[in-house]
C-alpha cells in the first residue's frame, strides 16, 4: 500500500471506528466533521483544507449526502459542502465513496473516485448487522415475540436471505416473496414458504421489506390490515406507500443505515476491508 495517511470526512459512528481500525494498522488518520460530539473524545480537525492536503486519500461516508449538496455529517456543527471538497481535492487523489456518483451532476464526478458501497463483499458483510438490526427493531416495537409469529420477508437478496434464516432460527413462521422463479425454488429448498411478490396476501405479524421499489401499495396494505408491523429496510423512498400506510393506520418503520446504528464497530471494519481491497486491486 502506497497510501500512508487517510482523511475521513463526515459520517456517523461507523467512521469513528473505521478511523480507529485504520490507525491500529499503523496509518495516519485525520478526521473532519465530528466537532459537535459532546464528550470531546474525538480528535476532529478544524480545517478542511489541511485535512485534504495532508492526506494521501479521502474516505467519504455512506450515504454521501442526504440533500445532494452537503456531506452526510451528523456530528458536524456546520454543513460540509461537497463543492468545497471537490474544489480542494487534487483530481488524482484517491477518494473512496460509499456509492456511485451521478456523472455530470456531482462536483466529485470528475475526480479519482472509488466506490466501496457497491462491492459484493461489502454488501454481503453488511447483510448480517442489517438483519440483526431489523430483528431488534421488531422486538422493540411490538408486544409479541418473534418466536411463534408469522413473518413475511419481501425480496430474497443478500439481506432477505440472512434475515429469513435468522427469523426462522428464532422460531418464527417465515414466508419469503420473490420475483425470480430461481429464488422461489431456493426459498422452498431452505424450508420456508414462498410466493411471488405480486401475489402477496394474508395476515402477517411482521413484514420486512428489502426491495427498493414500491411493493406494498394501497391495495396490498388494505388487504394486509393494520395489525401488521412493517419494517422497511430499503433505501428511500422504500417499498411501501407511506401516505397510504398513514391513512390506513398501518404501523410502518423506515429502518435505514442499520449497521451504523446497531453495530458501528463492525460496520467500520467492513468499510475498511472494502477500501483495502480496492487499494490492493488498483495498486494504490
PATI-488964 format. One record per residue: x, y, z of N, C-alpha, C in turn; residue in three letters. Coordinates in steps of 0.05 Angstrom, whole numbers, plus 5000, padded with zeros to 4 digits. Atoms other than C-alpha are relative to their C-alpha. Layout:
N
  neast  nnorth   nup  caeast  canorth  caup  ceast  cnorth   cup  resn
      X       Y     Z       X        Y     Z      X       Y     Z   ALA
...
//
This chain:
284
  neast  nnorth   nup  caeast  canorth  caup  ceast  cnorth   cup  resn
   5017    4976  5000    5000     5000  5000   5018    5025  5000   UNK
   4985    4975  5002    5028     5068  4979   4987    5022  5016   UNK
   5014    4980  4985    4976     5105  5019   5007    4998  5029   UNK
   4991    5001  4972    5003     5124  5087   4981    5016  5018   UNK
   5018    4983  4983    4950     5174  5111   4973    5002  4986   UNK
   5027    4998  5009    4875     5179  5105   4986    5024  5013   UNK
   5018    4980  4989    4827     5237  5113   4972    4990  4999   UNK
   5027    5010  4998    4759     5215  5137   4982    5024  5005   UNK
   5017    4976  4998    4707     5269  5125   4971    4993  5002   UNK
   5029    5005  4995    4637     5265  5154   4994    4971  5006   UNK
   5008    5026  4993    4597     5205  5171   4990    4998  5029   UNK
   5010    5005  4974    4570     5173  5234   5020    4984  5016   UNK
   4981    5015  4983    4599     5126  5287   5016    4979  4985   UNK
   4984    5018  5016    4620     5078  5233   5027    5011  4992   UNK
   4975    4988  5008    4672     5127  5210   5020    5003  5024   UNK
   4982    4998  4977    4699     5135  5281   5014    4974  5005   UNK
   4988    5027  4997    4710     5060  5288   5018    4994  4976   UNK
   4983    5003  5024    4737     5060  5217   5027    5013  5005   UNK
   4975    4985  4994    4789     5112  5238   5017    4985  5020   UNK
   4985    5015  4980    4809     5072  5299   5013    4975  4988   UNK
   4990    5025  5012    4817     5008  5258   5023    5006  4981   UNK
   4978    4993  5019    4860     5042  5205   5024    5009  5016   UNK
   4977    4992  4983    4903     5075  5259   5014    4976  5012   UNK
   4988    5024  4988    4914     5007  5291   5017    4984  4979   UNK
   4984    5012  5021    4942     4985  5224   5026    5015  4994   UNK
   4976    4985  5003    4996     5038  5230   4998    5024  4982   UNK
   5003    4977  5018    4967     5092  5185   4992    5025  5015   UNK
   5008    4975  4989    4956     5165  5199   4971    5006  4991   UNK
   5027    4993  5006    4883     5186  5202   4993    5027  5010   UNK
   5009    4974  4992    4855     5256  5203   4970    5001  4996   UNK
   5029    4999  5001    4781     5267  5219   4991    5028  4997   UNK
   5013    4974  5003    4737     5325  5198   4970    4996  5000   UNK
   5029    5002  5000    4664     5335  5214   4989    4987  5025   UNK
   5009    5014  4976    4659     5308  5285   5003    5019  5024   UNK
   4995    4980  4978    4667     5372  5326   4977    5004  5019   UNK
   5023    4995  4982    4597     5371  5356   4996    4978  5021   UNK
   5002    5021  4980    4608     5307  5396   5005    5012  5028   UNK
   5000    4987  4973    4595     5326  5469   5023    4991  5017   UNK
   4981    5010  4981    4645     5281  5503   5029    5008  4995   UNK
   4973    4991  5006    4706     5310  5469   5020    4978  4996   UNK
   4982    5023  5002    4735     5241  5458   5012    4997  4972   UNK
   4991    5002  5028    4745     5251  5383   5017    5024  4992   UNK
   4981    4979  5008    4804     5290  5356   4993    5008  4971   UNK
   5009    4991  5026    4768     5325  5299   5014    5026  4992   UNK
   4985    4977  5009    4808     5374  5257   4981    5024  4995   UNK
   5016    4975  5004    4784     5446  5247   5002    5011  4972   UNK
   4996    4988  5026    4809     5460  5177   4997    4978  4978   UNK
   5006    5020  5021    4780     5421  5118   5023    5000  4980   UNK
   4979    4999  5020    4835     5445  5071   5024    4985  5009   UNK
   4977    5014  4989    4890     5419  5116   4996    4970  5000   UNK
   5005    5029  5000    4857     5351  5124   5003    4988  4972   UNK
   4999    5010  5027    4851     5343  5049   5028    5001  4989   UNK
   4973    4997  5011    4920     5369  5031   5020    4982  5013   UNK
   4981    5016  4985    4956     5328  5085   4993    4970  4999   UNK
   5008    5028  5002    4921     5262  5068   5005    4989  4973   UNK
   4994    5012  5026    4942     5214  5014   4974    4991  4986   UNK
   5026    5008  5011    4869     5191  5005   4978    5009  5019   UNK
   5023    4991  4985    4800     5211  5028   4979    4977  5001   UNK
   5023    5018  4998    4743     5168  5054   4976    5016  5007   UNK
   5025    4986  4996    4674     5197  5048   4978    4981  5009   UNK
   5019    5018  4987    4612     5170  5083   4980    4986  4981   UNK
   5023    5013  5013    4554     5125  5063   4977    5005  5019   UNK
   5002    4987  5026    4508     5157  5047   5018    5024  4997   UNK
   4983    4977  5005    4549     5211  5014   4986    5026  5009   UNK
   5015    4975  4994    4494     5263  5024   4971    4993  5004   UNK
   5029    5002  4997    4423     5270  5047   4985    5020  4983   UNK
   5013    4979  5015    4408     5334  5009   5012    5005  4972   UNK
   4987    4997  5026    4453     5327  4948   5019    5023  4998   UNK
   4983    4976  5000    4493     5388  4969   5022    4998  5021   UNK
   4981    5001  4978    4528     5374  5035   5006    4970  5007   UNK
   4992    5027  4991    4566     5313  5060   4982    4992  5024   UNK
   5014    5010  4976    4527     5269  5109   5019    5001  5023   UNK
   4982    4996  4977    4558     5292  5174   4984    5008  5025   UNK
   5017    4993  4977    4511     5287  5234   5014    5010  5024   UNK
   4985    4991  4977    4567     5303  5283   5015    5025  4994   UNK
   4987    4974  5006    4589     5367  5249   4982    5023  5007   UNK
   5016    4977  4992    4567     5434  5276   4993    5018  4976   UNK
   5005    4984  5024    4569     5464  5206   4998    4982  4976   UNK
   5002    5016  5024    4549     5438  5137   5028    4998  4987   UNK
   4975    5005  5015    4607     5408  5096   4992    4997  4971   UNK
   5008    4999  5028    4597     5426  5023   5016    4980  4983   UNK
   4987    5017  5019    4611     5374  4970   5016    5017  4980   UNK
   4985    4982  5018    4632     5432  4925   5027    5007  5012   UNK
   4975    4993  4988    4685     5452  4975   5020    4977  5000   UNK
   4982    5023  5000    4713     5382  4980   5011    4996  4972   UNK
   4991    5004  5028    4716     5376  4904   5020    5022  4992   UNK
   4983    4978  5007    4749     5444  4897   5028    4997  5013   UNK
   4975    5002  4985    4802     5429  4949   5016    4975  4995   UNK
   4988    5026  5004    4818     5358  4927   5013    4998  4972   UNK
   4986    5005  5025    4870     5343  4874   4985    4979  4984   UNK
   5016    5017  5017    4838     5308  4815   5011    4971  5000   UNK
   4988    5027  5000    4886     5248  4822   5000    4987  5027   UNK
   5000    5012  4973    4878     5238  4897   4978    4980  5002   UNK
   5021    5019  4997    4840     5174  4912   4979    5009  5020   UNK
   5023    4993  4983    4771     5188  4941   4982    4975  5001   UNK
   5017    5024  4997    4732     5129  4969   4972    5009  5010   UNK
   5028    4992  4995    4657     5140  4967   4983    4975  5004   UNK
   5017    5022  4995    4600     5096  4990   4987    4989  4975   UNK
   5015    5008  5024    4560     5095  4926   5009    5016  4976   UNK
   4993    4986  5024    4569     5115  4854   4988    5028  4998   UNK
   5009    4972  5002    4563     5189  4838   4989    5004  4972   UNK
   5012    4994  5026    4518     5213  4782   5019    5017  4984   UNK
   4981    4985  5017    4565     5234  4727   4987    5026  4989   UNK
   5009    4974  5010    4559     5307  4709   4982    5015  5019   UNK
   5017    4986  4980    4516     5323  4770   5016    5007  5024   UNK
   4984    4995  4976    4562     5316  4830   5026    5013  4992   UNK
   4974    4988  5006    4623     5361  4832   5023    4981  5003   UNK
   4978    5020  4997    4663     5299  4851   5001    4980  4977   UNK
   5002    5020  5021    4643     5261  4788   5025    4998  4982   UNK
   4977    5000  5017    4707     5280  4752   5025    4992  5015   UNK
   4977    5006  4983    4753     5261  4810   5006    4970  4999   UNK
   4991    5027  5000    4790     5196  4822   4986    4984  5022   UNK
   5017    5012  4980    4733     5162  4859   4998    4970  4998   UNK
   5005    5029  4999    4725     5090  4881   4977    4995  5020   UNK
   5025    5003  4986    4661     5062  4909   4999    4974  5016   UNK
   5000    5024  4983    4665     5015  4968   4973    4988  5005   UNK
   5027    5010  4994    4590     5010  4978   4987    4983  4979   UNK
   5011    5016  5022    4578     4976  4911   5013    4973  4998   UNK
   4984    5025  5002    4626     4919  4924   4984    4976  5013   UNK
   5014    5024  4991    4600     4848  4934   5006    4993  5029   UNK
   4993    5008  4973    4639     4834  4997   4989    5020  5021   UNK
   5011    4980  4982    4615     4899  5028   4970    4995  5005   UNK
   5028    5005  4997    4542     4884  5014   4994    4974  5015   UNK
   5004    5025  4987    4548     4812  5037   5006    5002  5030   UNK
   4993    4997  4971    4582     4831  5103   4979    5017  5014   UNK
   5019    4982  4987    4532     4887  5117   4972    4987  5004   UNK
   5026    5013  4998    4473     4839  5109   4996    4990  5029   UNK
   5003    5011  4973    4487     4810  5178   4992    5021  5021   UNK
   5009    4980  4982    4484     4874  5220   4973    5012  4992   UNK
   5026    4990  5008    4425     4897  5178   4978    4982  5009   UNK
   5020    5020  4991    4387     4833  5193   4997    5001  5030   UNK
   5002    4999  4970    4404     4836  5267   4986    5026  5009   UNK
   5013    4975  4993    4382     4909  5269   4970    4999  4994   UNK
   5029    5003  5007    4316     4892  5235   4986    4984  5022   UNK
   5012    5016  4979    4302     4839  5287   4998    5016  5026   UNK
   5001    4984  4975    4320     4886  5344   4978    5021  4998   UNK
   5021    4981  5005    4273     4938  5313   4972    4988  5005   UNK
   5026    5014  4997    4216     4887  5311   4995    4995  5029   UNK
   5003    5006  4971    4228     4867  5384   4993    5025  5016   UNK
   5004    4975  4985    4229     4939  5408   4973    5013  4994   UNK
   5025    4986  5008    4165     4959  5372   4976    4982  4999   UNK
   5023    5018  5000    4119     4900  5384   4996    4989  5028   UNK
   5006    5012  4974    4084     4869  5443   4997    4970  4999   UNK
   4999    5029  5003    4092     4798  5417   5028    4991  4994   UNK
   4974    5010  5006    4152     4753  5409   5002    4992  4970   UNK
   4996    5010  5027    4182     4735  5342   4996    4970  4999   UNK
   5005    5029  4998    4181     4663  5364   4970    4995  4999   UNK
   5029    5006  5003    4113     4636  5341   4985    5020  4983   UNK
   5014    4980  5017    4098     4697  5298   5001    4992  4971   UNK
   5000    5003  5029    4082     4699  5224   5014    5023  4988   UNK
   4983    4979  5012    4134     4738  5185   5001    4997  4970   UNK
   4996    4999  5029    4138     4759  5113   5025    5017  4994   UNK
   4976    4985  5009    4204     4779  5082   4997    5004  4970   UNK
   5003    4995  5029    4198     4813  5014   5028    5003  4988   UNK
   4974    4999  5013    4258     4801  4970   5019    4978  5011   UNK
   4982    5021  4991    4310     4746  4972   5028    5005  4990   UNK
   4972    4992  5006    4374     4784  4960   5017    4993  5025   UNK
   4981    5006  4978    4432     4785  5009   4986    5004  5027   UNK
   5013    4994  4974    4392     4817  5066   4977    4981  5004   UNK
   5023    5018  4997    4329     4776  5053   5008    4972  5007   UNK
   4991    5027  4994    4368     4711  5055   5009    4998  5029   UNK
   4990    5001  4972    4403     4726  5121   4977    5005  5019   UNK
   5022    4993  4982    4342     4757  5153   4980    4977  5003   UNK
   5019    5022  4999    4295     4700  5135   5012    4976  5016   UNK
   4987    5021  4986    4346     4650  5162   5000    5005  5030   UNK
   5000    4993  4972    4353     4688  5228   4972    4998  5012   UNK
   5027    5001  4990    4278     4694  5236   4991    4971  5005   UNK
   5007    5029  4997    4268     4620  5225   5014    4988  5024   UNK
   4985    5010  4977    4322     4606  5276   4988    5009  5027   UNK
   5013    4991  4976    4283     4647  5327   4973    4987  5004   UNK
   5025    5014  4996    4222     4603  5317   4976    5013  4986   UNK
   5022    4988  5015    4181     4647  5270   4993    4983  4976   UNK
   5008    5012  5025    4140     4620  5213   5005    5021  4978   UNK
   4990    4980  5019    4172     4654  5153   4990    4993  4972   UNK
   5007    5001  5028    4144     4667  5084   5018    5021  4986   UNK
   4982    4982  5016    4191     4698  5032   4988    5004  4973   UNK
   5010    4994  5027    4166     4733  4969   5023    5009  4983   UNK
   4979    4993  5019    4209     4740  4908   4988    5001  4972   UNK
   5009    4998  5028    4203     4754  4833   5010    4978  4983   UNK
   4987    5020  5017    4251     4704  4804   4992    4972  5008   UNK
   5007    5028  4995    4230     4632  4797   5023    4985  5013   UNK
   4976    5012  4987    4301     4612  4816   4999    5004  5030   UNK
   5001    4994  4971    4293     4647  4883   4977    4986  5014   UNK
   5023    5014  4989    4225     4616  4894   5009    4971  5008   UNK
   4991    5027  4995    4257     4547  4889   5021    4999  5022   UNK
   4980    4999  4978    4316     4567  4934   4986    5004  5027   UNK
   5014    4995  4975    4267     4592  4986   4987    4974  5010   UNK
   5013    5026  4993    4229     4526  4984   5021    4980  5009   UNK
   4979    5019  4992    4294     4487  4988   5011    5006  5028   UNK
   4992    4992  4973    4311     4526  5051   4979    4994  5021   UNK
   5021    5009  4982    4247     4500  5082   4980    5022  5008   UNK
   5018    4978  4994    4207     4565  5080   4978    5002  4979   UNK
   5022    4995  5019    4141     4583  5048   5008    5022  4981   UNK
   4993    4980  5020    4147     4624  4984   4976    5007  4984   UNK
   5021    4992  5019    4103     4664  4939   5011    5023  4983   UNK
   4992    4978  5017    4111     4713  4882   4992    5026  5012   UNK
   5005    4974  4988    4115     4785  4902   4973    5011  4992   UNK
   5026    4989  5008    4054     4803  4861   4976    4986  5012   UNK
   5022    5015  4988    4014     4751  4898   4999    5002  5031   UNK
   4999    4997  4971    4027     4776  4969   4971    5003  5011   UNK
   5027    4998  4988    3965     4764  5012   5002    4987  5027   UNK
   5002    5013  4974    3944     4741  5081   5010    5018  5022   UNK
   4992    4985  4977    3958     4765  5151   5028    4992  5009   UNK
   4974    5005  4988    4028     4772  5180   5004    5019  5024   UNK
   4994    4983  4976    4051     4797  5248   5022    5021  4993   UNK
   4977    4983  5008    4115     4826  5218   5005    4998  4970   UNK
   4992    5000  5028    4132     4847  5147   5026    5015  4998   UNK
   4974    4987  5004    4204     4862  5130   5005    5004  4970   UNK
   4996    4995  5029    4214     4895  5062   5029    5006  4995   UNK
   4973    4995  5008    4282     4892  5029   5002    5010  4971   UNK
   5000    4993  5029    4261     4912  4958   4998    5031  4997   UNK
   5000    4970  5003    4278     4985  4938   4982    5010  4978   UNK
   5020    4990  5019    4216     4994  4895   4972    4994  5012   UNK
   5026    5002  4988    4142     5000  4910   4989    4972  4999   UNK
   5011    5027  4997    4118     4932  4934   4973    5001  5014   UNK
   5024    4999  4983    4066     4947  4987   4985    5026  4993   UNK
   5016    4977  5008    4018     4995  4952   4974    5000  5017   UNK
   5025    4997  4985    3950     5017  4978   4983    4974  5000   UNK
   5017    5024  5002    3914     4955  4952   5011    4978  5018   UNK
   4989    5021  4983    3962     4908  4987   4999    5007  5029   UNK
   5001    4991  4973    3963     4949  5050   4971    4996  5011   UNK
   5028    5005  4992    3887     4946  5053   4995    4971  5006   UNK
   5004    5029  4996    3890     4871  5047   5015    4990  5024   UNK
   4984    5009  4978    3944     4864  5099   4988    5008  5027   UNK
   5013    4991  4975    3908     4906  5152   5020    5014  5018   UNK
   4984    4984  4982    3933     4949  5209   5012    4985  5023   UNK
   4988    5015  4978    3954     4892  5255   5028    4990  4993   UNK
   4973    5008  5008    4019     4880  5217   5019    5023  5004   UNK
   4979    4980  4997    4082     4918  5236   5019    4997  4975   UNK
   4983    5000  5024    4120     4936  5172   5026    5014  5006   UNK
   4973    4989  4997    4195     4948  5176   5013    5001  4973   UNK
   4989    4996  5027    4222     4977  5112   5030    5005  5001   UNK
   4971    4998  4999    4296     4965  5103   5012    5011  4975   UNK
   4990    4991  5026    4301     4990  5032   5006    5030  5000   UNK
   4993    4971  5002    4333     5057  5014   4976    5016  4992   UNK
   5022    4983  5006    4286     5115  5009   4998    5004  4970   UNK
   5025    4998  4986    4234     5122  4982   4989    4973  5011   UNK
   5008    5026  4989    4230     5048  5002   4980    4985  4983   UNK
   5018    5017  5015    4180     4996  4982   4971    5001  5010   UNK
   5027    4998  4989    4117     5020  5019   4988    5027  4993   UNK
   5014    4975  5005    4066     5072  5001   4995    5014  5027   UNK
   5001    4987  4974    4077     5118  5061   4973    5013  5006   UNK
   5025    4985  4995    4015     5161  5053   4977    4981  5004   UNK
   5022    5020  4997    3970     5100  5045   5003    4987  5027   UNK
   4996    5013  4973    4001     5067  5107   4991    5019  5022   UNK
   5009    4980  4979    3989     5131  5147   4970    5002  5000   UNK
   5029    4997  5002    3917     5138  5123   4986    4975  5010   UNK
   5012    5025  4992    3903     5064  5137   5008    4992  5029   UNK
   4990    5005  4972    3938     5067  5206   5015    4974  5001   UNK
   4982    5024  5000    3986     5011  5186   5027    5009  5011   UNK
   4975    4992  4988    4047     5016  5231   5024    4995  4981   UNK
   4978    5001  5019    4109     5030  5188   5024    5013  5012   UNK
   4975    4989  4990    4181     5040  5208   5020    4998  4977   UNK
   4977    5000  5019    4236     5061  5159   5025    4996  5016   UNK
   4976    5007  4985    4297     5026  5188   5024    5002  4981   UNK
   4978    4995  5019    4355     5056  5149   5027    5001  5014   UNK
   4973    5000  4990    4430     5051  5157   5004    4985  5026   UNK
   5000    5016  4975    4422     4997  5210   5028    4992  5009   UNK
   4973    5008  4991    4495     4974  5210   5013    5023  5017   UNK
   4989    4977  4985    4516     5044  5233   4987    5005  5026   UNK
   5014    4995  4975    4464     5045  5287   5003    4977  5020   UNK
   5000    5023  4981    4466     4975  5317   5028    4987  5003   UNK
   4973    5012  4998    4538     4953  5302   5021    5017  4986   UNK
   4982    4982  5014    4581     5013  5283   5029    4991  4999   UNK
   4972    5009  5000    4646     4980  5303   5004    4979  4978   UNK
   4999    5020  5022    4632     4920  5257   4998    5014  4973   UNK
   5004    4986  5025    4607     4967  5203   5025    5015  4991   UNK
   4976    4985  5006    4670     5009  5207   5022    4981  4988   UNK
   4981    5019  5011    4713     4947  5196   4993    4990  4973   UNK
   5010    5009  5027    4670     4926  5137   5008    5021  4979   UNK
   4991    4979  5018    4684     4994  5105   5030    4998  4995   UNK
   4971    5002  5003    4758     4987  5119   5009    4977  4982   UNK
   4993    5023  5017    4762     4918  5088   4995    5005  4971   UNK
   5007    4994  5028    4727     4942  5025   5020    5020  4988   UNK
   4981    4980  5010    4773     5003  5019   5027    4987  4995   UNK
   4974    5013  5004    4835     4960  5029   5000    4982  4976   UNK
   5002    5018  5024    4811     4911  4976   5002    5017  4975   UNK
   4998    4982  5023    4803     4969  4927   5029    5009  4996   UNK
   4972    4991  5001    4873     4994  4944   5017    4978  4988   UNK
   4985    5022  5010    4901     4925  4931   4995    4995  4970   UNK
   5007    5006  5028    4864     4915  4865   5010    5022  4981   UNK
   4992    4978  5017    4881     4984  4839   5030    5008  5003   UNK
   4972    4994  4995    4953     4983  4865   5005    5029  5008   UNK
   4998    4972  4991    4943     5049  4901   5021    5003  5022   UNK
//
